[in-house]
Amino acid sequence: MSGGKGVCLVAGVGDGLGSAIARAFAAEGYAVCMTRRARHLDALEALAAEIRAASGTAHAYGVDARAEDEVVALFETIERDVGPLEVMVFNIGANVRFGIRETTARVFTKVWEMACFAGFLAGREAAKAMAPRGRGTIIFTGATASVRGRDGFAAFAAAKHGLRAVAQSMARELGPLGIHVAHTVIDGAVDGVFIRGNRDDVDALLAEDRILRPGDIAASYVALARQPRSAWTHELDLRPWSETW
């Protein structure tokens, strides 16, 4: 069953930011529900076991976030079997780089489905669960591409711009119902397997705080969920001190 503060669902939990967000909310006393594609469920179950070993509550679900029936069923399962949803974090990225002439319709559509459409589905179902109770926090993870296009990132920027628009629309609609909707702009590289596989200077950058630490980002997400409604943040940008912007 749920922890003392209810349930936090983190949609899109990989090795970096998603895992840090799950750990942070579990440490706050939430029952954490985590999703990833079914083929990665073993890794997600291992994270859930780690959180439980640290006296937290965690559940892992293999879900295709683009499949409406799977998303609807997920929220029904959480509300029925775990507890009331108090926080939902949508953390699916889909960052790919293709020149515009090499971007196929399949690539563009898949990126949009993962980074925008899936966010709409998760946000809609979270709103359905939270609205009758008049409370809850919904956080969407954005990126630099949410506010600025760049060469090679037409598909990603279009999807992230769309997700930002979904978040803004939801904030205006759901705020009066007591639901806090926030969008974060993660502006910079985030430590994790992906960035370490592409650079060999990550440890040096971390030593000088020139790269985003997942745990520090997660702490900001927890702070968003704690905010009193007299001073809600809708958009929060996070970047290392040395990042140019």
N, C-alpha and C positions, 0 to 999 in steps of 0.2 A: 504494500500500500504506500501511499504518498508520505513524504517527509513532513516535518512540522510546518513548512511554508508552502506546501502544495507541490505542483509539478512544474518543472522546467523542461521543455522540449527543445533540443538542439538538432535542427535538420541540417545534415551535412557535416559529419564528424570525421575528419581525417586525423593525421598524425600531429598537426600543428595547432592552428587556432581553434578548430572545433573541439579538440580534446581538452584544450586549456579552458574553454568556456564551460564544458561539461564538468570538469574538476572544480572550477570556481563556484559554480552554482550548487554542486553537491556539498562543498565545504560550507556553504551558507545555510544548509539544511533543507534544500529542495530535493525531491525525488527526481532524478535526471533521467529523461528518456532520450535516446540518441538514435539517429537514423543514418544509414549509408546504404548503398546498393547491396543487394543480397550477396553478391560475390565477395564482398569485404566483411561479411558478418562475423567471421571468426576473429578478425582484428578488433571489431567493435565489442564482441563478447569479452575479449581479453581486457579491454579498457573498463568495461562494466565491472569485471571481477576485481580489477585494481581499485576502483572507487569503493566497492563494497568492502574490500580488505582494509580500507582506511575509514571504515565505519559510516560510509555514505550509502545512499540508495540509488541504484542505477539499473536501467533496462535497455537492451539493445534490440533494434528492429531493422530488418532488411527491407527497404522500401525504395521503389522507383518514384522519386518525388515528382516526376512528370506525369504519372499515371493517376488520374483523378480518383478512380475507385480505390486504389491503394492508400492514397492520402486520406480520403474520407474514412476508410476503415481504421487507419492508424489513430485518428483523433477519437473515434468512437471507442476503440480499445483502451486508450489512455484514460479517458473520462470514466469508463466502466470499471476497469481493472486496477488502475493505479491511483487516480485521484483527480481533483480539479486542476485544470491547467491555469497556471498563474503567469508563466513567462514562456514565450515562444521566440526562439532565435533562428532566423533563416540564414544559413551560413554556406550556401552552395555557390561555388565560384564560376567554373567553366572558362577560365582564362586561357585563350589560345591566340596565336599570332599567325595571321595569313595576310598577305598582300591582297588588295581588293580584287585584282585580276585572278588570284588563285582561290578566292573564297567561293566555294560551291554553295548552291542552295541548301544542300544537306548540312554543311558545316554551320551556315548562318542559322538555320532552323533549329539545329540541335543546341547551339549555344543559347539561343533565345529561350528554348524550352527549359533548359537547366537553370539559367540565371535569372529569368524573368517570369515565365509562365509558372514554374514550380513555386516561385515566391508568392505569386498571386494565389495559388491553390492553398498553400500553407497559411497565408495571411487570412484568407477567407474562412477556412475552417477554424482557425484560432479565434477569429472574431465571433463566429457562431457559438463557440464554447464560452467565451468570456462575457459577451454582451448581456446575457440574462443575469449575470452576477454583478455587473457594473464595475468590474475591475480587471486588471491584467496589464501586462507589458508585452509588446511585440517589437522585436529588434531585427532589422534587416542589415546584413553586412554588405556594404558597398565598397567601391574602390575609386582610385583616381579616374578610372574610365566612367564612373557614374556622372561626372561633371565635365569631362573633357575628352574629346576624341583624339586619336593619335594614329599615325601611319601604321598599318598592319593590324589595327585593332577595331575595325569597323563592326564586326560581329559582336565582339565583347562589349564595346562601348554602347552599341545600340541596345543590347540586353540590359546592361547595368543602368543606362539612362531610363529604360522602361521600368526597371525595378524601383528606382528612385521615385518615379511618377506614381507607381502603385503605393509606395510608402507615404508620399505626401497626401494623396487622395484619401488613404485610410486614416491618416492622422486627423484630417479635417472632419471626417465622417464619424470616427469612433471616439475622439477626444471628449465630446459632449456626453458620451455614454460611460465615461470613466476609464477608458482604455488608452494607455500611453503607447503611442507608436513612434519609434525612433529609427533613424537611418544613419549608419556610420560610414564615413569615407576613410578607408584604410589607405593612406597615401605613403607607400613605400614597401620595400621588401619585408616579408615576415619570416622569421627563423622557422625552419622546418626541413623535412626531407627534400622537398622540391627545390628550394633555394640552395641547399647544401649540395644538391646534385648538379647545380649549374654554376656554382662559384666556389672558390677555395679560400676565400678571405672572410668567411662568415664569423669565425671566432674572433678575429681581429676587430671586425665591425661591432660585434657585441660588446667587446671590452670597452669600446668608446661610445656605446649607446647610439650607434649609427644605423641600427637596424631594429625593426619592431620585434619585441619579445611577445610571444603569444600570451603569456601570463599577465603581462601589463595591459594588453588589450582587453583580456577577459575581466580584469579588475574594473575597467571602465564600463563594461557591459553590466556588471553587478551594480555599479553606481547608478546607471540609468534605471535599473529596476527598482532601486531604492528611492528615487526622486519623489518628493511630495508633489502633488498635482498643482500646487501654487507656483512651481518653478520647473516645469517639464522642459527637457531638451528634445527637439525633434531631430536635428542633424548635428552630429558630432564628428569632427575630423581629427584623426590621430596620425601623427607622423613623427619620425625621429627629429631631434633638434637640428640636425645637419641637413635635412632634406630640403632641396630647393622647390619652391612652389609659387 
